[in-house]
Amino acid sequence: MNEEFTVFANKVVKYLNDSTIVSRLSHWNCRGKDFYEYHLLFERVYKDLKKQMDPLVEQLRACGFNPDFNLFQGPGISMEQYDVDTLAELTLDYLMALSSVIGLFYAFCEEHKHDPRLVAVGNQMQGMSSVVLGDMYLLQAALA
């Protein structure tokens, strides 16, 4: 695959991993009003995201992508506040970044759909997009 494919593959794997970590840490650390509802919401988000990683990387590997261990180091953030609204906003920010790169990668796959491997990756992006958009909706509704 070309360099553009590698850049998108790296970004989507990194953003998916970072979003999973942020949502899991939010699940473990949320405090304050509506604690239990947010605790369950963050759990749903990280479980939804976690289910996406293995099929994604396997699909990318079929295209010649080799994930680097650096992609899995996490977002490298530290926090001093663990109230539910702050954690929900942070998790939503990460999901929005992930959603953006999914959309760009999908567009790339559509441009190159003459390659059946990229059709499969595009299908993977569509499925991931549905999951991520659903989780974003739930977080936005909780923050409203």
Secondary structure, DSSP 8 states (H G I E B T S, - for coil): --HHHHHHHHHHHHHHHHHHHHHHHHHHH-BSTTHHHHHHHHHHHHHHHHHHHHHHHHHHHTTT----GGGGS------S--BHHHHHHHHHHHHHHHHHHHHHHHHHHHHTTTSHHHHHHHHHHHHHHHHHHHHHHHHHHHH-
